[in-house]
Amino acid sequence: MDEVEINDLYVRSEVGFSPHEVGKLQELYITMRLRTSIKKAGETDGVEDTINNKTITKEVLFHVENKKYNLIEAVATDVARICVVRHGISSAKVIVKKPNALRFAKSSSVTIERCWEDFDWHEAHILLGSNKDPLQSLSKAISLLKEKVNITKMSKAFWTRPVMVEDGAADFINMAVFVKTKLDIVG
């Protein structure tokens, strides 16, 4: 298995539970060691044949900078989930370093390694609806969902009249989809 590294990604996030940390942004350095096959990319020299470091990095930055944490262990787990579940990496070794976390220490860090099996399944209910070419739109939405989640059940589709919309607006087609996913739950 090959390994791609993203080293010391600089992030500022609210992480900590001590009174002097709560409500303040803390510096973190995140290293990701992503285990996946990059054999094809080495042979073809094609960008489309490798993982997209930039996309993963941007998603990690956005997620970590917009969430509050008590522990760097939780930061590492979220980063690993993004890499493995959202981007299909075989396994991710994540190191999260928090500078000046302890008196007289340069930094404190945690290292975890996670793969697909390490993340729990969650159930979610997703409501779908459209009045813009509704049959094609719902069909496309279901196809896109199937790429990311396991659809376990779907309701029957039903037509509804638009509410609080200008006169002459097209009717909506609506339905519910029940899924199982390893994507993280946003609270």
Backbone as JSON, one array per atom type, in Angstrom:
{
  "sequence": "MDEVEINDLYVRSEVGFSPHEVGKLQELYITMRLRTSIKKAGETDGVEDTINNKTITKEVLFHVENKKYNLIEAVATDVARICVVRHGISSAKVIVKKPNALRFAKSSSVTIERCWEDFDWHEAHILLGSNKDPLQSLSKAISLLKEKVNITKMSKAFWTRPVMVEDGAADFINMAVFVKTKLDIVG",
  "N": [[0.85, -1.18, 0.0], [0.53, 2.19, -0.8], [1.64, 5.44, 0.4], [0.59, 8.69, 1.04], [1.58, 11.83, 2.16], [0.5, 14.6, 4.05], [1.83, 17.23, 5.53], [2.0, 18.87, 8.69], [-0.28, 20.67, 8.57], [-1.55, 23.78, 9.11], [-3.86, 24.89, 11.44], [-6.44, 26.78, 13.0], [-8.42, 26.49, 15.79], [-11.15, 26.23, 18.12], [-10.19, 24.56, 20.75], [-10.02, 22.71, 23.63], [-10.54, 22.51, 27.19], [-10.0, 23.75, 29.53], [-10.4, 26.64, 31.64], [-8.87, 28.86, 30.69], [-8.68, 28.26, 28.01], [-11.16, 27.97, 26.81], [-13.35, 29.31, 24.45], [-11.37, 30.49, 22.97], [-9.27, 30.64, 20.12], [-7.08, 28.06, 19.2], [-3.8, 27.07, 18.18], [-3.14, 24.45, 15.92], [-1.36, 21.69, 14.51], [-1.65, 19.54, 11.87], [-0.92, 16.39, 10.68], [-1.31, 14.18, 8.02], [-1.2, 10.89, 7.07], [-1.85, 9.16, 4.4], [-3.0, 6.13, 3.38], [-3.17, 4.51, 0.44], [-3.69, 3.23, -2.89], [-1.52, 4.46, -5.27], [-0.51, 3.64, -7.56], [-1.44, 3.6, -10.27], [-1.44, 6.35, -10.87], [1.3, 6.87, -10.76], [2.13, 5.49, -13.0], [0.68, 6.62, -15.14], [0.94, 9.35, -14.87], [-1.19, 10.96, -14.51], [-3.35, 13.38, -13.25], [-5.97, 12.8, -12.53], [-5.78, 10.23, -11.63], [-4.92, 10.03, -9.04], [-5.11, 10.84, -5.49], [-6.84, 13.77, -4.35], [-5.13, 16.05, -2.89], [-5.47, 18.76, -2.33], [-8.28, 19.14, -2.19], [-8.94, 17.48, -0.01], [-7.43, 18.72, 2.02], [-8.61, 21.31, 2.08], [-11.21, 20.62, 2.93], [-10.69, 19.49, 5.46], [-9.57, 21.74, 6.78], [-11.8, 23.54, 6.71], [-13.72, 22.06, 8.18], [-12.5, 21.57, 10.75], [-11.86, 24.16, 11.6], [-14.35, 25.23, 12.0], [-15.64, 24.05, 14.11], [-16.1, 23.27, 17.58], [-13.96, 21.86, 20.0], [-13.17, 19.66, 22.73], [-11.02, 17.95, 23.02], [-7.91, 17.0, 21.44], [-7.91, 14.48, 20.46], [-10.47, 14.08, 19.44], [-10.4, 15.85, 17.31], [-8.49, 14.58, 15.68], [-9.88, 12.22, 15.09], [-12.08, 13.21, 13.62], [-10.71, 14.23, 11.39], [-9.56, 11.88, 10.34], [-11.93, 10.53, 9.66], [-12.94, 12.18, 7.62], [-10.99, 11.74, 5.65], [-11.07, 8.91, 5.21], [-13.84, 8.07, 5.03], [-15.19, 10.05, 3.5], [-13.45, 10.44, 1.35], [-12.52, 8.01, 0.49], [-10.07, 6.84, 1.22], [-7.87, 4.16, 2.05], [-6.73, 3.75, 4.64], [-6.02, 6.02, 7.31], [-3.48, 7.69, 8.95], [-3.29, 9.91, 11.49], [-1.87, 12.74, 12.88], [-2.14, 15.0, 15.43], [-0.96, 17.97, 16.59], [-0.59, 20.11, 19.34], [0.71, 23.06, 20.0], [2.46, 24.4, 22.83], [0.71, 23.36, 24.75], [1.21, 22.22, 27.16], [2.91, 23.21, 30.09], [6.32, 23.92, 29.91], [6.68, 22.19, 27.79], [7.22, 21.74, 24.32], [5.14, 20.94, 22.63], [2.03, 19.12, 22.63], [0.76, 15.99, 21.55], [-1.31, 13.76, 19.6], [-1.64, 10.58, 18.1], [-3.4, 8.75, 15.74], [-4.73, 5.9, 13.98], [-6.95, 5.05, 11.48], [-9.39, 3.06, 9.76], [-11.91, 2.06, 7.35], [-13.61, 0.24, 8.74], [-13.48, 1.15, 11.35], [-15.3, 3.16, 11.8], [-18.56, 3.96, 12.9], [-21.84, 2.99, 11.78], [-24.52, 5.14, 10.89], [-27.95, 6.09, 11.0], [-29.97, 7.96, 8.8], [-32.49, 10.26, 7.8], [-33.6, 11.55, 4.86], [-35.1, 14.19, 3.22], [-36.45, 14.75, 0.07], [-37.16, 16.9, -2.65], [-38.56, 18.57, -5.5], [-39.39, 21.02, -7.97], [-38.48, 21.65, -10.37], [-38.1, 20.24, -13.29], [-38.97, 17.74, -12.04], [-39.08, 14.81, -11.96], [-36.72, 13.96, -13.25], [-34.86, 15.37, -11.68], [-35.18, 14.26, -9.06], [-34.48, 11.62, -9.59], [-31.79, 11.94, -10.33], [-30.81, 12.97, -7.9], [-31.14, 10.76, -6.2], [-29.39, 8.94, -7.42], [-26.94, 10.27, -6.97], [-26.89, 10.22, -4.16], [-26.63, 7.47, -3.74], [-23.98, 7.09, -4.35], [-22.65, 7.89, -2.08], [-23.89, 6.94, 0.25], [-25.71, 4.18, 1.84], [-28.75, 3.37, 0.67], [-31.56, 2.45, 2.39], [-34.3, 2.4, 2.41], [-37.09, 3.76, 0.68], [-39.61, 6.23, 0.44], [-42.84, 6.4, -1.14], [-43.15, 8.5, -3.95], [-44.71, 11.7, -4.02], [-47.01, 14.17, -5.2], [-47.17, 17.67, -4.62], [-48.77, 20.8, -4.17], [-47.32, 24.01, -4.69], [-46.47, 26.15, -1.95], [-46.75, 29.4, -0.66], [-45.51, 30.59, -2.86], [-45.08, 32.22, -5.98], [-47.95, 32.57, -8.13], [-48.76, 30.09, -10.52], [-46.49, 28.56, -10.32], [-44.76, 25.49, -10.74], [-45.93, 22.22, -9.72], [-44.63, 20.35, -6.92], [-42.62, 17.4, -6.57], [-42.22, 15.08, -4.05], [-40.39, 13.14, -1.62], [-39.2, 10.73, 0.81], [-36.07, 9.48, 1.95], [-34.43, 6.84, 3.44], [-31.37, 6.23, 4.95], [-28.2, 4.54, 5.51], [-25.14, 5.47, 6.82], [-21.64, 6.24, 7.09], [-20.74, 8.71, 7.3], [-20.06, 11.68, 9.21], [-22.08, 12.78, 11.97], [-23.67, 15.81, 12.11], [-24.11, 18.1, 14.61]],
  "CA": [[0.0, 0.0, 0.0], [1.3, 3.43, -0.9], [1.32, 6.44, 1.43], [0.72, 10.1, 0.68], [1.61, 12.61, 3.4], [0.25, 16.04, 4.12], [2.54, 17.49, 6.79], [1.88, 20.09, 9.48], [-1.33, 21.59, 8.13], [-1.78, 24.75, 10.19], [-5.28, 25.13, 11.66], [-6.81, 27.45, 14.26], [-9.73, 26.01, 16.19], [-11.41, 26.27, 19.56], [-9.97, 23.22, 21.28], [-9.57, 22.75, 25.02], [-11.62, 22.55, 28.18], [-9.56, 24.57, 30.67], [-10.99, 27.99, 31.57], [-8.07, 29.78, 29.87], [-8.75, 27.85, 26.6], [-12.54, 28.03, 26.31], [-13.69, 30.53, 23.71], [-10.19, 31.04, 22.3], [-8.72, 29.81, 19.06], [-5.8, 27.44, 19.51], [-3.05, 26.59, 17.02], [-2.95, 23.01, 15.78], [-0.66, 21.22, 13.32], [-2.2, 18.24, 11.54], [-0.23, 15.6, 9.67], [-2.12, 13.06, 7.55], [-0.52, 9.87, 6.27], [-2.98, 8.53, 3.73], [-2.61, 4.88, 2.74], [-4.02, 4.2, -0.71], [-2.88, 2.89, -4.05], [-1.27, 5.52, -6.25], [0.23, 2.96, -8.62], [-1.89, 4.06, -11.58], [-0.97, 7.73, -11.05], [2.73, 6.79, -11.06], [2.32, 4.98, -14.36], [0.05, 7.48, -16.15], [1.24, 10.75, -14.59], [-2.47, 11.64, -14.65], [-3.89, 13.97, -12.02], [-7.23, 12.12, -12.21], [-5.49, 8.9, -11.1], [-4.4, 10.09, -7.68], [-6.02, 11.52, -4.57], [-6.78, 15.22, -4.47], [-4.65, 16.6, -1.62], [-6.03, 20.1, -2.13], [-9.67, 18.99, -1.76], [-8.92, 16.93, 1.35], [-6.92, 19.77, 2.9], [-9.63, 22.36, 2.23], [-12.31, 20.08, 3.73], [-10.21, 19.39, 6.84], [-9.49, 23.1, 7.3], [-13.14, 24.07, 6.93], [-14.39, 21.32, 9.25], [-11.86, 21.77, 12.06], [-11.94, 25.58, 11.99], [-15.74, 25.61, 12.27], [-16.18, 23.18, 15.15], [-15.46, 23.4, 18.9], [-13.51, 20.57, 20.52], [-12.53, 19.57, 24.04], [-9.8, 17.15, 22.95], [-7.29, 16.82, 20.13], [-8.3, 13.14, 20.02], [-11.67, 14.24, 18.62], [-9.95, 16.49, 16.07], [-7.85, 13.53, 14.89], [-10.92, 11.3, 14.61], [-12.81, 13.89, 12.55], [-9.83, 14.3, 10.21], [-9.49, 10.53, 9.78], [-13.23, 10.23, 9.05], [-12.99, 12.9, 6.35], [-10.1, 11.07, 4.69], [-11.47, 7.53, 4.92], [-15.25, 7.92, 4.63], [-15.59, 10.97, 2.42], [-12.55, 10.43, 0.19], [-12.21, 6.64, 0.09], [-8.7, 6.44, 1.55], [-7.9, 2.86, 2.72], [-6.55, 4.05, 6.06], [-5.39, 7.31, 7.55], [-2.77, 7.92, 10.21], [-3.43, 11.34, 11.71], [-1.16, 13.28, 14.05], [-2.56, 16.37, 15.75], [-0.04, 18.59, 17.55], [-1.05, 21.37, 19.93], [1.87, 23.73, 20.6], [2.34, 25.08, 24.12], [-0.44, 22.84, 25.51], [1.69, 21.91, 28.5], [4.01, 24.04, 30.55], [7.66, 23.38, 29.7], [6.72, 21.27, 26.64], [7.04, 22.42, 23.04], [3.8, 20.63, 22.16], [1.38, 17.87, 23.02], [0.2, 15.45, 20.32], [-1.97, 12.46, 19.6], [-1.54, 9.9, 16.82], [-4.38, 7.67, 15.57], [-4.84, 5.32, 12.64], [-8.32, 4.56, 11.31], [-9.81, 2.56, 8.46], [-13.36, 2.06, 7.15], [-14.29, -0.54, 9.78], [-13.41, 1.85, 12.63], [-16.36, 4.16, 11.93], [-19.89, 3.4, 13.11], [-22.92, 3.34, 10.88], [-25.58, 6.0, 11.42], [-29.13, 6.18, 10.15], [-30.42, 9.33, 8.53], [-33.68, 10.41, 6.96], [-33.37, 12.69, 3.98], [-36.29, 14.58, 2.47], [-36.13, 15.24, -1.26], [-38.27, 17.52, -3.35], [-38.18, 19.46, -6.59], [-40.41, 21.39, -8.95], [-37.73, 21.93, -11.6], [-37.96, 18.94, -13.94], [-38.92, 16.97, -10.8], [-38.76, 13.38, -12.09], [-35.29, 13.83, -13.54], [-34.1, 15.9, -10.53], [-35.18, 13.27, -7.98], [-33.72, 10.46, -10.06], [-30.38, 12.31, -10.23], [-30.49, 13.08, -6.47], [-31.02, 9.4, -5.66], [-28.13, 8.39, -7.95], [-25.83, 10.91, -6.24], [-26.9, 9.69, -2.8], [-26.13, 6.09, -3.77], [-22.52, 7.13, -4.41], [-22.08, 8.24, -0.77], [-24.58, 6.29, 1.37], [-26.52, 3.01, 1.52], [-30.18, 3.66, 0.79], [-32.21, 1.26, 2.93], [-35.73, 2.45, 2.19], [-37.57, 5.0, 0.07], [-41.06, 6.38, 0.45], [-43.43, 6.66, -2.45], [-43.12, 9.92, -4.32], [-46.05, 12.3, -4.07], [-47.07, 15.52, -5.75], [-47.77, 18.69, -3.75], [-48.88, 22.15, -4.74], [-46.39, 24.94, -4.03], [-47.03, 27.01, -0.92], [-46.02, 30.66, -0.49], [-44.74, 30.85, -4.06], [-45.88, 32.94, -6.96], [-48.94, 31.81, -8.88], [-48.26, 29.47, -11.74], [-45.29, 27.74, -10.07], [-45.01, 24.07, -10.98], [-46.09, 21.36, -8.55], [-43.44, 19.65, -6.43], [-42.67, 15.98, -6.27], [-41.49, 14.92, -2.79], [-40.24, 11.79, -1.08], [-38.22, 10.57, 1.9], [-35.11, 8.4, 1.74], [-33.78, 6.41, 4.68], [-30.03, 5.78, 4.58], [-27.17, 4.21, 6.5], [-23.93, 6.14, 6.39], [-20.54, 6.41, 8.04], [-20.44, 10.14, 7.37], [-20.24, 12.17, 10.56], [-23.32, 13.43, 12.32], [-23.46, 17.21, 12.45], [-25.08, 18.4, 15.66]],
  "C": [[0.9, 1.24, 0.0], [0.85, 4.41, 0.18], [1.59, 7.84, 0.9], [0.67, 10.89, 1.98], [1.28, 14.07, 3.14], [0.78, 16.43, 5.5], [2.25, 18.86, 7.38], [0.92, 21.12, 8.9], [-1.69, 22.49, 9.31], [-3.27, 25.09, 10.26], [-5.45, 25.89, 12.97], [-8.24, 27.05, 14.58], [-9.9, 26.19, 17.69], [-11.3, 24.85, 20.07], [-9.38, 23.34, 22.68], [-10.76, 22.89, 25.95], [-11.25, 23.34, 29.42], [-10.13, 25.97, 30.52], [-10.21, 28.97, 30.7], [-8.11, 29.43, 28.38], [-10.14, 28.06, 25.99], [-12.8, 29.38, 25.65], [-12.52, 31.16, 22.97], [-9.71, 30.08, 21.23], [-7.33, 29.33, 19.46], [-5.12, 27.02, 18.2], [-2.94, 25.08, 17.07], [-2.14, 22.76, 14.51], [-1.11, 19.79, 13.07], [-1.37, 17.61, 10.42], [-1.11, 14.41, 9.33], [-1.26, 12.14, 6.71], [-1.61, 8.99, 5.68], [-2.5, 7.3, 2.95], [-3.64, 4.52, 1.67], [-3.13, 3.83, -1.88], [-2.76, 4.1, -4.98], [-0.44, 4.96, -7.42], [-0.14, 3.5, -10.0], [-1.39, 5.48, -11.87], [0.52, 7.75, -11.38], [3.01, 6.34, -12.47], [1.8, 5.95, -15.42], [0.45, 8.94, -16.04], [-0.03, 11.6, -14.73], [-3.02, 12.11, -13.31], [-5.15, 13.23, -11.57], [-7.01, 10.74, -11.59], [-4.92, 8.89, -9.69], [-5.41, 10.78, -6.77], [-5.82, 13.03, -4.7], [-6.42, 15.82, -3.11], [-5.3, 17.94, -1.3], [-7.48, 20.02, -1.61], [-9.74, 18.48, -0.32], [-8.49, 18.01, 2.34], [-7.95, 20.86, 3.14], [-10.79, 21.88, 3.11], [-11.91, 19.96, 5.19], [-10.15, 20.77, 7.48], [-10.87, 23.65, 7.64], [-13.81, 23.39, 8.12], [-13.81, 21.65, 10.62], [-11.98, 23.22, 12.52], [-13.35, 26.01, 12.36], [-16.42, 24.71, 13.29], [-15.42, 23.43, 16.45], [-15.14, 22.0, 19.42], [-13.04, 20.73, 21.96], [-11.14, 18.95, 23.9], [-9.23, 17.08, 21.53], [-7.56, 15.42, 19.59], [-9.52, 13.21, 19.1], [-11.33, 14.92, 17.29], [-9.36, 15.42, 15.14], [-8.88, 12.57, 14.3], [-11.72, 11.94, 13.48], [-11.99, 13.95, 11.27], [-9.74, 12.93, 9.54], [-10.79, 10.16, 9.07], [-13.36, 10.94, 7.69], [-12.18, 12.16, 5.29], [-10.64, 9.71, 4.25], [-12.89, 7.45, 4.35], [-15.6, 8.81, 3.45], [-14.72, 10.86, 1.18], [-12.03, 9.05, -0.17], [-10.77, 6.21, 0.3], [-8.75, 5.12, 2.34], [-7.73, 2.99, 4.23], [-5.79, 5.37, 6.18], [-4.74, 7.31, 8.92], [-2.75, 9.43, 10.39], [-2.69, 11.71, 13.0], [-1.64, 14.71, 14.24], [-1.66, 16.87, 16.87], [-0.62, 19.9, 18.03], [0.15, 22.02, 20.63], [1.51, 24.38, 21.94], [1.14, 24.61, 24.94], [-0.05, 22.55, 26.96], [2.86, 22.81, 28.86], [5.32, 23.27, 30.4], [7.75, 22.36, 28.55], [6.47, 22.07, 25.35], [5.64, 22.19, 22.48], [3.3, 19.35, 22.8], [0.76, 17.32, 21.74], [-0.5, 14.12, 20.57], [-1.83, 11.9, 18.19], [-2.57, 8.78, 16.78], [-4.27, 7.12, 14.17], [-6.22, 4.69, 12.54], [-8.51, 4.07, 9.88], [-11.34, 2.49, 8.45], [-14.1, 1.38, 8.31], [-14.32, 0.18, 11.14], [-14.54, 2.86, 12.85], [-17.72, 3.5, 11.98], [-20.85, 3.83, 12.01], [-23.94, 4.2, 11.61], [-26.76, 5.93, 10.46], [-29.49, 7.64, 9.97], [-31.65, 9.28, 7.64], [-33.48, 11.68, 6.16], [-34.65, 12.96, 3.19], [-35.86, 15.21, 1.16], [-37.36, 15.87, -1.88], [-37.77, 18.45, -4.44], [-39.41, 19.83, -7.4], [-39.75, 21.83, -10.26], [-37.39, 20.59, -12.25], [-37.89, 17.86, -12.85], [-38.58, 15.49, -10.95], [-37.28, 13.16, -12.35], [-34.45, 14.29, -12.35], [-34.04, 14.89, -9.39], [-34.38, 12.03, -8.35], [-32.22, 10.74, -9.93], [-29.95, 12.4, -8.76], [-30.3, 11.71, -5.85], [-29.73, 8.75, -6.16], [-26.92, 8.96, -7.22], [-25.74, 10.4, -4.81], [-26.3, 8.28, -2.76], [-24.61, 6.02, -3.85], [-21.89, 7.32, -3.03], [-22.67, 7.46, 0.4], [-25.28, 5.02, 0.89], [-27.99, 3.37, 1.73], [-30.86, 2.38, 1.24], [-33.71, 1.23, 2.64], [-36.08, 3.78, 1.55], [-39.09, 5.05, 0.17], [-41.56, 6.47, -0.99], [-43.3, 8.15, -2.72], [-44.55, 10.45, -4.39], [-45.95, 13.74, -4.54], [-47.7, 16.45, -4.73], [-47.79, 20.02, -4.5], [-47.9, 23.05, -3.99], [-47.13, 25.84, -3.04], [-46.14, 28.25, -0.81], [-45.07, 30.94, -1.66], [-45.66, 31.55, -5.05], [-46.85, 32.02, -7.69], [-48.31, 31.25, -10.16], [-47.01, 28.64, -11.56], [-45.68, 26.27, -10.23], [-45.17, 23.32, -9.67], [-44.76, 20.69, -8.2], [-43.69, 18.15, -6.42], [-41.75, 15.79, -5.07], [-41.39, 13.46, -2.41], [-39.23, 11.82, 0.07], [-37.33, 9.37, 1.58], [-34.47, 8.1, 3.09], [-32.44, 5.79, 4.29], [-29.23, 5.34, 5.79], [-25.89, 4.81, 5.95], [-22.89, 6.13, 7.49], [-20.08, 7.86, 8.08], [-20.74, 10.63, 8.77], [-21.59, 12.85, 10.73], [-23.0, 14.86, 12.72], [-24.54, 17.6, 13.44], [-25.32, 19.85, 15.83]]
}
